[in-house]
Structures are given as C-alpha cells and as structure tokens.
Amino acid sequence: MYKLNAQEVAATFQEGVDGIATDLIRSHSLRFGQEIESLSSPLFRWLEFRLRYVDPSPRRIVFSDKFPVPQLPVKAQEALGQLIRLIEEGGDINPYQGRGLLKNDVSRELRKNRTDLLWADWGIAHFHLDATPIPSDRYFSVPADYLAFCIVDAESVVFVDVLRHPSGDGFSDFSLLETVHRNWPAYMERFKLKGASPGSSLSQSEIHSFREAGISPFFVLGDSMYASPGMGITSASTPTKVTLTMNRLRDTVDELARVICQGDGQVEKTLQGIGAGVPILSLCAKERGLVVYDETSKVAFSLSKLPGMEEVCNLMVPSWAIEKLLANASLNS
C-alpha cells in the first residue's frame, strides 16, 4: 500500500502549472524575453495576458454621459457602431485592443512596456476605432485615430469615453476617472478611503510618472480620496491584480494536492481500485481542459467540475486557449 506525499505532489503540480503557462505563451505568440529574472515567471506572464483578454461572449452595453460623442468623425462613428455590434453578438473584440496585448512583456527591462498601465491602474481598457476589415493573415486592426475607453466585466462593457489616440502621458488623462466617478458613484464607493482627508490633485504627467516608477498614488475626486479601481501598480510597474491572482491560483493548486493525497480522496481511491501500482501524478492540459494525469495507469481526472477549481480552470485553460494550444501542438507534431 502506497501513501502519496502532499508536498511532493504539490511541487509537481506547480511545475505543471508553469509548464502549461509556457505552452500557452508560445501558442499565443506572447512576447516573453525574460530579461529580468525576478519577473520571468511563465504563470505571471500568462495571467497578465489572460486577465486583459476579453472572452468572446455577448455583453450588454453601458454608456457614460459622454455619449453620444460630439463631433466624432464619420469613420470613427462607423467603427464605434461596429465595435458595439461585436460586443453584443459575442464576437472577438481583442484585435481592437492593439498589439500591446501580445507585445507588452512583464519581464522586460523597460518598465513602461511591461503592461497596459491604464488598465493596471484604473481598470480601463482601450479599443481602436477602425472599421477596415482585418485581412485573414493578420489578427490586429490597424492603429486608429480614435480610441474607445471601456471597463469590461463578464456581463457588460462600459463605454467611458472616446478620445483621439493619446501619446505619452495621454493615457493618464484624469478626466476618464472623473467620468467614471460622476456616472457610477456606487462603483467608485468600493475604492473610497474612509476617513482620509483629500490632499492635492495630481497632474496628468505626475500620474504617468508615478505609474512608470511603480507607484500607485491615491486620487482626489470631489471631497474624497480613492484607491486605484484597477488595483494599481506594483513596485515593478506590473499589475497588482495579476500578482494577487497568481498567488490565489498557486494556493488553490497546493490545496488540490492536499485533497488528492488524503487517504479517502476520490483520486487515490480510484487509483488504488485500479491496482496499477504507485501513481505518478502531474497537472496538465488536455482537450477536455485541466486534468490530473497518472502516468502509471494512464488515467486522467478532469478538474473542471471539481468545487474550488473553477477559477483555476478558467484562468489556465478557457476553451479558446485550449483550441489554440491543441492547434499549435498539432502543427508541431
């Protein structure tokens, strides 16, 4: 009779997580130069992309009081209408986020190119307003003169504003956060610092400089102070939300290993019932998603329906990522 060691299984599973992340990075052609050793976690790189990627799924549209946008050129209006239809129909709007979705690299030497700092700080994504059909041999739209600034969640896309494509510190335009605060005070209430006395407001250039330096300042809106709605920037100018998500995922995988190694666990009971010998377990991605695989018995246990594993499966192997991963494996086989 064998007894699985939870610590050893956890270590193996964590290696599997990094291996899956590495394969996903390659299959999606994400830039990952690993120029900074301390920022070269494959899981962190994958999650930065994963959290920015908008899953193709129908969402409702919400507009701020900035809409309709006055004096918006006809081509930009057409592109805005096309983007709205894509969102409502559940189409893929990621080609309009711009090449930074793939080219931003958390491991880069140059801080400002590690992530989308506006998204990391304020939780606001931007989409290029170009209605030109994208050629079949390209993924991204061409850069546009106008951008739609939006907050995206699982059920809706909130259109904050449409502005001419900014440059430099233009992505730190405080009017965007003021618009969010004016239109959705209940949303911003979650980030209000209770009992804090507001200090002086920061200029656009100051906000930009702080972000690149890895500092997330508080913001003055009305007579109150607020923390960053996007959860802010780490000292490495990477998204805090990615760090927190990665830590939570790691903890869940450790807990999975502990549960599996319990004497009365379903996995161990099944393997002992098969009687195939001492199991050699790993965590890997298969066509049906994330699985625990036993090399000894050649049995795979799907994790997608296991309580507590929903977030891990969604972060690591959503259906669109599995399709890309399998397609890439097929091409390389």
N, C-alpha and C positions, 0 to 999 in steps of 0.2 A: 504494500500500500504506500503510495507516494503522498507527499504533502507539498503543495505549491507555496513558494515563498513570496509574500505580497510585495516586499521591497524589490526583489529581483524582477518580478513581473511588471511592477510599476516602471522601473527603469527601462525595461524592454519596450513597454507601451509608449513611453516618452520618446524613445528613439524612433518608434514607428510614426509618431506624430510629426517629427521633424522630417522623416523620410517622405511622408505623404506631402507635406508642405513643399519640400524640394521639388517633387514631381509636379505639383500644381504650379509652382513658379515657372518651371520650364515649359509646361504645356500651354500656359497663357503668355509666354514670352515676356515675363516681367523683368525689368532691369534689376539686377541684384549683383552689384560689383563686389560686395563685402569689403569695401575699402576701410571701414572702421570695425575692428574685431569685436568690440563690445556691442555693436549694433547689427551683427551679422546672423542673428537667429532666423532660420528659414520660416519658422512659425510666425514670428513677428512680421516679416516681410509679406507673407501670405495674408495675414489678418488685416494689414494696412490696406491692401487691395480689396479684400473681401468686404470690409466694412464700408468702403466707398462705392463698391459696385452695387448698382440698383437692380435687384432681381426683377426680371421681366414678369410683371403681374399687374393686372388692372388696378388703378388707384384713382381716387376722387381728386378733383382739382379744387384748391382753395386760393383765392386771390386777396392780396392786401389792398389797401386804399390807394395804392399807386396805379391800379389798373382801372380802366384802360390807360395804357401809356400814351401820353400826348406826343404828337409829332414823331411817332415811330415810323421810320421809312417802310414803304410797302413791302420790300423784300424781307425785312425783319418781322413784319406783321404776319406774312405768309409762313415764315419759319416758326414763329411762335404758335400759330394755329396748328401746324404740322406736329410740333412737339407735344401740344396738348392732346391731340388725337392719339398719338403713340402711347402716351401715358394712360389715357382712358381705355385703350384697347389692350394694354398689357404688352406693348412692343418693347424692343430693346432700345433704351434711350442712352445707353452708355457711350455709343460712338460720338455723342454730342458733349460729353464731359471734357474731351480734349486728351491729347497724348500723355499728359501728366499722369493719367490713371494708370498707365503701364510704366512710364519712364521715371516718375518720382521713385526714389530709392532710399529707404530709411537708413541704409548702410553707407550712403555717400559721404564723402569728405565735406562737400559744400552743403551747409545747413539748409539753405533756402530751397534746395531741390529734394529734400527728404520726404516731403508730403505736401498736400494742399493745406497751407497754413490757415486759410479762411475756414475751411471745413473742420480742421482740427480744433480751432479756437471757438468759433461761433456756431458750428454745425450747419453752415450754409454751403451748399454745393453750387456749381455754376455750369450752365449748358450753352453751347454755341448755337446761335440762331442762324442756321443756314439751311435752306430748303433744297439745295442742289442734291440730286440723287448721288448716293455714295457708290462708287464703282465696286464691282464684285470682288476685285482683288485688293480692296482697301477696307479697313474697319472704321477709321475715324472720319468724321466730317472735316471739311476744311475749316481753318480758324475763321471766325466771323467778326464783323464789326460790332455786333451787339451780343450781350450775354444775358441769359435769364438766371437770376439768383434765387435758389429754392432751398427749402427744408424738406427732406424726404424721409418718410417713415414707411412702415409696412402697409399702411392703408391709404395714404394721401401724399400729394406733392403740393406744398405750399409755395406759391409764387410770391416772393418778397418784392422784387423789382426787376426791371430790365434797364440795363445801363450800357453805354458804349464800352467796348472792351478796354478795361483799365490796364495800366502798366505800372511797374514799380510798386509803390505803396498804395496804389488804387484799390487793391484787394483788401485794404484795411479801412475802407470807407465806412465811417461810423454811422452814416445815415441808414445803412442796411439794418443794423441792430436797433436803431431808433424806430424804424418801421415795424420791426418785429414786436418791439415793446408797446408801441401805440396800438397795434392791431390785435395782439394776443397777450394781454397783460396776465392772464391766468397761467399761460405757458411760462412767461418770464418770472412769475412769482416763485417758481421752484428754484430759481437761481439767486433770489434776493438774499442779501446778507442781513439777517435780523439784528437790529441794534447797532449796526455800523453807521457812523456818520460819513456822509459823502465828502470826498476830497475834491481836488480839482480834476477837470476832464482832461483826457489825453488827446493829443493831436493825432491825425492820421499817420504821420511819419513816425511818431513815438510808438504807436501801436505796432506798426510794421517792424520797427527796430527791436522792440521787445520780443516779438514772435521769433524773429531770426536768432535772437540771443537765447532762446529757450526760457522766456519769462512770460507768465500768464498774469497780467495785472487785473485788478478789479475795475469795473466800469461804472460810471455815474450816469444814471438815467432818471430824470426827474429829480426827486429828493432822496433817492436811494442808491445803494451800492449793489452791484451784481457780480457774480462769478461768471465764468465763460459758459454759455449754453452748450458748446461743443465739448466741454470738459477740459479744454485748454491744452497747453504745450508742455512737454517735459523739458528738463534742462538740456536735453539733446535735440531740442526742436523736433520732436516726434509727438504723435498724438497720445495724450494721456489715456484716452478711451481704448486705444489698442493695447497698451500695457495692462490695463485692468482686465480687458477681455482675455488676453493671453494668460494672465495669472489664474483667472477663473477656469479657463479651459484646462490648464495644467492640473489644477486641484481636482477637477472632475475626473480626469483620467486616472489620477492616483487613487481616487475613491473607487473607480471602476475596478482597478486591480485588487483593491482590498476586498470588495464584494465577491469577485470571482474566486478569490483564494479562501473564502470561508468554506468550512467543511461541508456545509449544507447548501452551497451555492449551486444554481442550476447548471452552470457550465461544467463545474467539476463533477457533479452527479452524472451528467450526460457522458462525459469522457470516461469516467470510471465504469459506467454501464457498458460502453462500447468495448472496454478492455483492451485498448490499442497500445497500452504502455504509458510511460511518463510523457505527458503532453509538452510540446514546445510551442508556447503561445506567442503571438505577435498581433499588433494592431495594424490593419492595412485597409486600403480602399479597393473594393470590388464593384462589379456592375450594380449590385443592389445597395451600395453605399459603404458605410464604415462597418467593418466586421472585426471580431476577434477570431483569428485563424489558428488552428492547431496543426502544425506540420506533421505530427505523428499520425493522427487519424485522418488528416485531410478534411476535417470538418470546420465549417465557418459558421459563426454565430452573429447574426445581424444585430446591430445596436440601435437601429432607427426607431424601434418601438419600445426600447428599454427606458423606464422612467428615469429622468435626470440626465439623459443623454441627448435629448432633442436639440439643445443649443449646440453641443459639440458637433453633432452630425450636420446641422445646418451651416455652421461656420466652416467646417472642413470639407464636406462633400455634398453641397447642394447639387441638384440634378444637372444643372448646366455645367458645373465643374467636372462632374463625373463623365459627362459626354465628351468634353474636351480632353480629359485625361485618357479615356479609352481610345478616342480617335488618334491621339498622339502616340499611344502605345502601339496601336495597330500599324501606323505608318512606320514606326521604328522597328517592328518585328520582322 
